[in-house]
Amino acid sequence: MLNLFGQEEEARGRLRNGPPMAVIDIGSNSVRLVVYDGISRSPTAIFNEKVLCGLGRSVATTGKLTAGAVTKALAAIRRFRALCDVMKVGEVKVLATAAARDASNGEEFLDTARKICRADIELLSGGREAHLSALGVYSGFWKPAGLVGDLGGGSLELVSIKGSEIGQGVTLPLGGLALQDLSEGSLKKAQKVVKTALAGVPDLKAFEGSDFYAVGGTWRALVRLHMAQKNYPLRVMHGYTLPAKEALTLCRRIQRGPLETIKGIEFVPSDRRPLLPYGALVLENVIKAIKARNVVTSALGVREGLLYELLDDETKEQDPLIVASVELGLLRSRSPRHGHELVEWTDSLVGSMALPEDEYDRRLRHAACHLADIGWRAHPDYRGEQGFSIIANAAFVGIDHPGRCYLALTNLFRHEGLREDLVSPRIREITAPAIIARARLLGAAMRVAYLVSASMPGVLPRTSLKLNGERLVLTLPENLKDLAGDRLANRVRQMARLIGKEPQVEIQ
């Protein structure tokens, strides 16, 4: 990158997490390259490309990878290796799954792929694939609990998860391509294959009433349909939750077909559509087998599980939401240090108000503080709208969709004021009134904080905003008394009115 003087300089929109790291994932349906901006608790993909090669298309019946699929996969790998060279990737990790594992000519294919990649290829066993999928889910959710299912082209991995506790996974030949192959393209025959396979899985009934974490491209395509049909206000798939009843209805509609008549099908890539009915069939049977409560979509799986596994123990313990929020604040706010000070300033405020705030609520508030100033470069009339859009649709993990709305609304209230009509009816559909009320309260506190500090570090620690009996008191030191103008007093008054207290600005 050139600066204003034509000199080479480092891109300012990138974090210094070391050289980029790449993962090439040789799956049964697709071959994918993801390049990450280094390794961290909240990794950011800076490049992502996939090619649907169909390596596993006939493995279930012939036992071999077809020549056409091999040629297409090797061409994709060759391009991906060249891209890694162009991007100056420091390390390339290569994974291969069911198709290469099960095919009699799989090792021959992998030998050629190794030479192209100039890297070792880890051929995952079914158990290893299940474990990495579960690690990916763990790395992307706040205290997940339930059953993880990773549906690929060649296999389905099922594994239990409860926080960091991961069970012994099982692998079933129920991937979309394998199922299509085994059933000779008949959903009726496929139904028998699925039921027989699931009946052989021990202890599935132990997950009755739990959440099912769905991993894999076919299931993400199915979820994309549901989001389109509901005209869902967010565009983020990770963490999107379908009640089991709605998931079953959608699965049955997809199996009935024809796909072209289903609302929202245009949002599913045409090359993904042929496997949708098989993915829907498997999902329906899993939901019924465990009487699932919800289907929770995970955008993280084997690749992210591998990255998490590579972290040191201290980094693994970090909260990915806080890490991502701090990093975005570092890249876009006027003073990242001010975000940290805002966390402590609001800690004191919440403590004085004795608000019921559990660990989940607290981490959301802290994340909102780090994100509070990311829109400052936008036009003042656009900051609230821009901040809302960026935060609501950001590539955050460790947060559900109501939590996203809380973070985004806090930023909107902080910039646009505290009017309730700022919250659209569509957002109200997925956000409880109590969450909106908490966002307004924090937004009101931020409006006070930014008039006190002008977003500069070192100011907030010298002040306080606390509830003292029936009064909301902003305390300024003597050497900052000139900040106590009418505009600041109005902001304190607005917040006091919100909680039904009297405002007071005090100089000490």
C-alpha positions in Angstrom: 0.0 0.0 0.0 1.3 3.5 -0.8 0.8 6.5 1.5 0.0 10.1 0.4 3.7 10.5 -0.5 3.9 7.4 -2.7 5.8 5.4 0.0 5.2 1.8 0.9 3.4 1.3 4.2 1.5 -1.3 6.2 -2.3 -1.4 5.7 -4.0 0.2 8.6 -7.1 -1.9 8.4 -5.2 -5.0 9.4 -4.3 -6.3 12.8 -0.8 -7.5 13.7 -1.5 -11.1 14.4 1.5 -12.4 12.6 1.5 -13.6 8.9 -1.7 -14.9 7.4 -2.6 -18.6 7.9 -4.5 -20.7 5.4 -6.6 -23.8 5.6 -7.4 -25.8 2.5 -10.3 -28.1 3.2 -10.7 -31.0 0.8 -14.2 -32.1 1.4 -16.4 -34.6 -0.3 -18.5 -32.0 -2.0 -16.3 -28.9 -2.1 -12.7 -27.9 -1.9 -12.3 -24.6 0.0 -9.5 -22.2 0.9 -9.9 -19.8 3.8 -7.1 -17.4 4.7 -7.1 -15.9 8.2 -5.5 -12.7 9.4 -3.3 -14.7 11.7 -4.3 -16.9 14.6 -6.5 -15.4 17.4 -9.4 -16.3 19.6 -11.7 -14.5 17.1 -10.0 -15.2 13.7 -10.9 -13.0 10.8 -11.1 -14.5 7.3 -9.5 -12.2 4.8 -10.1 -14.5 1.8 -12.6 -17.3 1.3 -13.2 -19.3 -1.9 -14.7 -22.7 -2.6 -15.1 -24.9 -5.7 -17.8 -27.6 -5.7 -15.8 -30.6 -7.1 -18.0 -33.5 -6.0 -15.2 -35.8 -5.0 -17.6 -38.0 -3.1 -20.2 -38.3 -5.8 -19.8 -42.0 -6.5 -17.6 -43.3 -3.7 -20.4 -45.0 -1.8 -21.2 -47.3 -4.7 -18.0 -47.6 -6.7 -15.5 -47.1 -3.9 -13.4 -44.7 -6.1 -13.0 -41.0 -6.8 -14.0 -40.2 -10.4 -11.4 -38.9 -12.8 -13.4 -35.7 -13.5 -13.8 -34.9 -9.9 -10.1 -35.5 -9.2 -9.1 -33.2 -12.1 -11.4 -30.4 -10.9 -10.2 -30.8 -7.3 -6.5 -30.7 -8.2 -7.1 -27.6 -10.4 -8.8 -25.9 -7.4 -5.9 -26.9 -5.1 -3.4 -25.6 -7.6 -5.1 -22.2 -7.7 -5.4 -22.1 -3.9 -1.7 -22.8 -3.5 -0.9 -20.0 -5.9 -3.2 -17.6 -4.0 -1.4 -18.5 -0.7 1.9 -17.6 -2.4 0.4 -14.3 -3.6 -0.9 -13.5 -0.1 2.4 -14.4 1.6 0.7 -16.9 3.8 3.0 -18.1 6.6 1.5 -21.6 7.1 -0.9 -23.7 5.1 -2.9 -26.4 6.9 -4.6 -29.0 4.6 -7.4 -31.3 5.7 -9.1 -34.1 3.8 -12.3 -35.8 4.9 -14.7 -38.6 4.0 -14.2 -38.9 0.2 -10.5 -39.2 0.3 -10.7 -41.4 3.4 -13.1 -43.9 1.9 -12.0 -44.1 -1.7 -9.6 -46.9 -2.8 -7.7 -44.3 -4.9 -7.9 -41.6 -2.2 -4.2 -41.9 -1.2 -3.1 -41.6 -4.8 -5.1 -38.4 -5.1 -3.7 -37.1 -1.8 -0.1 -37.8 -3.0 -0.6 -35.6 -6.0 -2.4 -33.0 -3.8 0.5 -32.9 -1.4 3.0 -32.1 -4.1 0.8 -29.2 -5.3 0.2 -27.9 -1.8 3.8 -28.2 -0.8 2.4 -29.2 2.6 1.3 -32.2 4.5 -2.3 -33.2 4.4 -4.1 -34.5 7.5 -6.5 -37.2 6.5 -9.2 -36.9 9.2 -10.7 -40.0 10.7 -14.4 -39.8 11.4 -13.8 -39.4 15.1 -11.2 -36.6 14.5 -13.6 -34.8 12.1 -16.4 -35.0 14.7 -14.1 -33.6 17.4 -12.9 -30.7 15.3 -16.5 -29.8 14.3 -17.4 -29.7 18.0 -14.4 -27.6 18.8 -15.5 -25.2 16.1 -18.9 -24.9 17.7 -17.4 -24.5 21.1 -15.1 -21.7 19.8 -18.1 -19.9 18.3 -20.8 -20.1 21.0 -21.3 -19.0 24.5 -21.5 -22.1 26.6 -23.0 -24.4 24.0 -24.9 -27.5 25.1 -26.6 -30.2 23.0 -25.7 -32.3 19.9 -23.5 -31.1 17.1 -24.1 -32.4 13.6 -21.7 -31.8 10.7 -23.2 -32.7 7.4 -20.7 -32.9 4.5 -20.9 -34.5 1.1 -19.7 -37.9 2.2 -20.6 -38.2 5.9 -22.5 -37.0 8.9 -20.6 -36.5 12.2 -22.6 -36.4 15.4 -21.0 -35.5 18.7 -22.2 -34.2 22.1 -21.1 -30.9 23.6 -21.6 -29.3 26.9 -19.4 -26.2 27.3 -15.8 -27.4 26.7 -16.8 -31.1 27.3 -16.9 -32.9 24.0 -18.1 -36.5 23.7 -17.0 -39.4 21.5 -18.3 -38.7 18.0 -19.8 -41.1 15.5 -19.6 -41.0 11.7 -22.5 -42.1 9.5 -22.5 -42.4 5.6 -25.3 -39.8 5.4 -23.6 -36.9 3.5 -25.6 -35.5 0.7 -23.6 -37.0 -2.1 -23.2 -40.4 -0.4 -27.0 -40.5 0.3 -27.9 -39.5 -3.2 -25.5 -42.2 -4.5 -26.7 -45.0 -2.1 -30.4 -44.3 -2.8 -30.0 -44.0 -6.5 -31.6 -40.6 -6.4 -34.7 -41.8 -4.6 -35.7 -39.9 -1.4 -37.9 -42.8 -0.5 -34.9 -45.1 -0.5 -32.8 -42.5 1.2 -35.3 -42.3 4.0 -34.7 -46.0 4.8 -30.9 -45.5 4.7 -31.2 -42.5 7.1 -33.5 -44.3 9.6 -31.4 -47.4 9.7 -28.2 -45.5 10.2 -29.6 -43.3 13.0 -31.2 -46.3 14.7 -27.7 -47.7 15.2 -26.4 -44.7 17.1 -26.4 -45.4 20.8 -27.8 -42.9 23.4 -29.5 -40.5 20.9 -32.5 -40.3 23.3 -30.2 -38.8 25.9 -30.3 -35.6 23.9 -34.1 -35.3 24.0 -35.2 -31.7 24.3 -31.7 -30.3 23.6 -30.5 -27.9 21.0 -29.1 -29.3 17.7 -26.1 -27.4 16.3 -26.1 -27.7 12.5 -22.8 -27.4 10.7 -22.2 -27.7 6.9 -22.9 -26.0 3.7 -26.1 -27.8 2.8 -27.7 -27.0 6.1 -26.6 -23.4 5.9 -28.3 -23.2 2.5 -31.5 -24.6 4.1 -31.3 -22.0 6.8 -30.8 -19.3 4.2 -34.1 -20.3 2.8 -35.8 -19.9 6.1 -34.3 -16.5 6.7 -35.5 -15.3 3.2 -39.0 -16.6 3.8 -39.2 -14.8 7.1 -37.7 -11.6 5.7 -35.3 -11.8 8.6 -33.8 -8.4 9.5 -30.2 -9.6 10.0 -28.0 -11.2 7.4 -25.8 -13.2 9.8 -26.3 -17.0 9.7 -24.1 -17.9 12.6 -26.3 -18.3 15.7 -29.6 -18.1 13.7 -32.0 -20.3 15.6 -35.0 -22.2 14.2 -37.6 -23.7 16.6 -37.7 -27.4 15.8 -41.3 -27.2 14.6 -40.4 -24.6 12.0 -37.4 -26.5 10.9 -39.5 -29.7 10.4 -42.0 -27.8 8.3 -39.3 -26.4 6.1 -37.6 -29.8 5.7 -40.8 -31.4 4.6 -41.5 -28.6 2.1 -38.1 -29.0 0.5 -38.5 -32.7 0.2 -41.9 -32.3 -1.5 -40.5 -30.0 -4.1 -40.3 -28.8 -6.7 -37.5 -26.6 -5.4 -38.1 -23.9 -8.0 -41.4 -23.1 -6.5 -40.1 -22.6 -2.9 -40.0 -19.0 -1.8 -36.5 -17.7 -1.4 -34.9 -20.5 -3.5 -33.1 -17.8 -5.5 -30.9 -17.1 -2.4 -29.5 -20.7 -2.6 -26.7 -21.2 -5.2 -28.0 -23.4 -8.1 -25.1 -25.9 -7.6 -26.2 -26.4 -3.9 -29.8 -27.1 -4.7 -29.7 -30.8 -5.8 -28.5 -31.8 -2.3 -31.0 -29.7 -0.4 -33.7 -32.5 -0.2 -31.2 -35.0 1.2 -29.9 -32.5 3.7 -33.5 -31.7 4.7 -34.3 -35.4 5.0 -31.3 -36.0 7.3 -32.1 -33.0 9.4 -35.8 -34.0 9.8 -34.8 -37.4 11.1 -32.2 -36.1 13.5 -34.7 -33.6 14.9 -37.3 -36.3 15.4 -34.7 -38.8 16.9 -33.7 -36.4 19.6 -36.9 -34.4 19.8 -34.8 -31.3 19.5 -35.9 -28.0 21.0 -34.1 -25.7 18.4 -31.8 -26.0 15.4 -29.0 -23.6 15.9 -26.9 -22.7 12.9 -23.1 -22.7 13.2 -20.9 -21.1 10.6 -17.9 -22.6 12.4 -16.8 -26.1 12.0 -13.8 -28.3 11.3 -11.6 -25.4 10.0 -12.3 -23.2 13.0 -11.9 -26.1 15.4 -8.4 -26.7 14.0 -7.5 -23.1 14.5 -8.9 -23.2 18.1 -6.8 -26.3 18.8 -3.7 -24.5 17.7 -4.1 -21.7 20.3 -2.2 -21.6 23.6 -4.1 -22.3 26.8 -4.3 -18.7 27.8 -5.7 -17.5 24.5 -8.3 -20.4 24.5 -9.7 -18.9 27.7 -10.4 -15.5 26.1 -14.0 -14.5 25.3 -14.2 -14.3 21.4 -16.9 -11.6 21.6 -14.7 -9.3 23.7 -11.7 -10.0 21.6 -13.5 -9.2 18.4 -15.1 -6.0 19.9 -11.7 -4.8 21.2 -10.1 -5.5 17.8 -12.8 -3.6 15.9 -12.5 -0.7 18.4 -8.7 -0.7 17.8 -9.2 -0.5 14.1 -12.0 2.1 14.0 -12.4 4.2 17.2 -10.7 7.4 18.1 -9.2 6.0 21.3 -9.2 2.2 22.0 -8.1 3.0 25.5 -11.3 5.1 26.0 -13.3 2.0 25.3 -11.6 0.2 28.2 -12.3 3.2 30.4 -15.9 3.2 29.4 -16.2 -0.4 30.5 -15.0 0.5 34.0 -17.0 3.7 34.2 -20.2 1.7 33.4 -19.2 -1.0 35.8 -19.4 1.6 38.6 -22.7 2.9 37.3 -24.3 -0.5 37.1 -23.0 -1.4 40.6 -24.6 1.7 42.0 -28.0 0.9 40.4 -27.9 -2.7 41.6 -29.1 -3.8 38.2 -29.7 -7.6 37.8 -26.8 -8.4 35.5 -25.4 -11.9 35.0 -22.2 -12.9 33.3 -23.8 -12.9 29.9 -25.3 -9.4 30.3 -22.0 -8.0 31.6 -20.0 -9.3 28.6 -22.5 -7.8 26.2 -22.3 -4.4 28.0 -18.5 -4.6 27.9 -18.5 -5.4 24.2 -20.9 -2.5 23.5 -18.4 -0.1 25.3 -15.6 -1.2 23.0 -17.8 -0.7 20.0 -19.3 2.7 21.0 -17.0 4.9 18.9 -16.5 2.9 15.7 -18.7 5.1 13.6 -17.0 8.5 14.3 -15.6 8.9 10.8 -19.1 8.8 9.2 -21.2 11.9 8.7 -23.0 12.8 12.0 -26.4 12.1 10.5 -25.3 8.6 9.5 -23.3 7.4 12.5 -26.1 5.7 14.3 -27.4 3.9 11.2 -23.9 2.9 10.1 -23.0 1.7 13.5 -26.2 -0.3 13.8 -25.6 -2.0 10.5 -21.9 -2.8 11.1 -22.5 -4.3 14.5 -25.7 -6.2 13.8 -24.1 -7.9 10.8 -20.5 -8.2 12.0 -18.6 -11.4 11.9 -18.8 -11.8 15.7 -19.0 -15.2 17.4 -19.9 -16.0 21.0 -23.2 -14.1 20.7 -26.8 -14.9 19.8 -29.0 -12.7 17.6 -30.8 -10.9 20.4 -27.4 -10.1 21.8 -26.4 -8.6 18.4 -29.5 -6.4 18.5 -28.6 -5.2 21.9 -25.1 -4.2 20.8 -26.4 -2.5 17.7 -29.2 -0.7 19.4 -26.9 0.6 22.1 -24.8 2.2 19.4 -27.9 3.6 17.7 -29.2 5.1 20.9 -25.8 6.5 21.7 -25.7 8.5 18.4 -29.4 9.1 17.6 -31.0 9.8 20.9 -33.3 7.7 23.1 -36.5 7.7 21.1 -38.3 4.4 21.1 -39.4 4.8 17.5 -35.7 4.3 16.4 -36.3 0.6 16.8 -37.8 -0.9 13.7 -40.8 -3.3 13.9 -38.7 -6.1 12.4 -36.0 -5.7 15.1 -38.7 -5.7 17.8 -39.8 -9.1 16.5 -36.5 -10.7 17.5 -35.6 -8.5 20.5 -37.4 -8.7 23.8 -38.6 -5.3 25.4 -36.2 -5.9 28.3 -33.2 -6.0 26.0 -34.3 -2.8 24.2 -34.7 -1.1 27.6 -31.2 -2.1 28.6 -29.8 -0.9 25.3 -31.5 2.5 25.9 -30.1 2.8 29.4 -26.5 2.0 28.3 -26.9 4.3 25.3 -28.1 7.1 27.6 -25.0 6.6 29.8 -22.7 6.7 26.7 -24.3 10.0 25.6 -23.2 11.4 29.0 -19.8 9.9 28.8 -19.0 11.2 25.4 -19.9 14.8 26.3 -17.7 14.5 29.3 -14.7 13.0 27.6 -14.9 14.0 23.9 -13.8 10.4 23.3 -10.4 11.1 24.7 -8.6 8.8 27.1 -7.8 9.7 30.7 -10.9 11.7 31.4 -13.6 9.2 32.4 -11.5 7.8 35.3 -11.6 11.2 36.9 -15.4 11.4 36.8 -18.3 9.2 37.8 -22.0 8.7 37.1 -23.8 6.9 39.9 -27.2 6.5 41.4 -27.3 7.9 44.9 -30.7 7.3 46.5 -33.2 9.1 44.3 -30.6 11.1 42.4 -28.5 10.3 39.4 -25.3 12.1 40.1 -22.6 13.1 37.6 -19.5 14.0 39.5 -16.7 16.1 37.9 -13.4 17.2 39.5 -12.7 20.8 40.1 -10.3 21.0 37.2 -13.1 19.8 34.8 -15.9 22.0 36.1 -16.1 24.0 32.9 -17.4 20.9 31.2 -20.7 21.3 33.1 -22.6 23.2 30.5 -26.3 23.0 29.6 -25.9 20.3 27.0 -24.2 17.9 29.4 -26.8 18.7 32.0 -29.6 17.9 29.5 -28.0 14.5 28.8 -27.9 13.7 32.5 -31.5 14.8 32.8 -32.5 12.5 29.9 -31.0 9.5 31.6 -32.5 10.4 35.0 -35.9 10.6 33.4 -35.4 7.2 31.8 -35.0 5.6 35.2 -37.4 7.8 37.1 -34.8 9.7 39.2 -33.7 13.3 39.7 -30.6 14.5 37.9 -27.6 16.2 39.6 -24.2 17.5 38.4 -21.8 17.8 41.2 -18.3 19.4 41.3 -15.8 18.0 43.8 
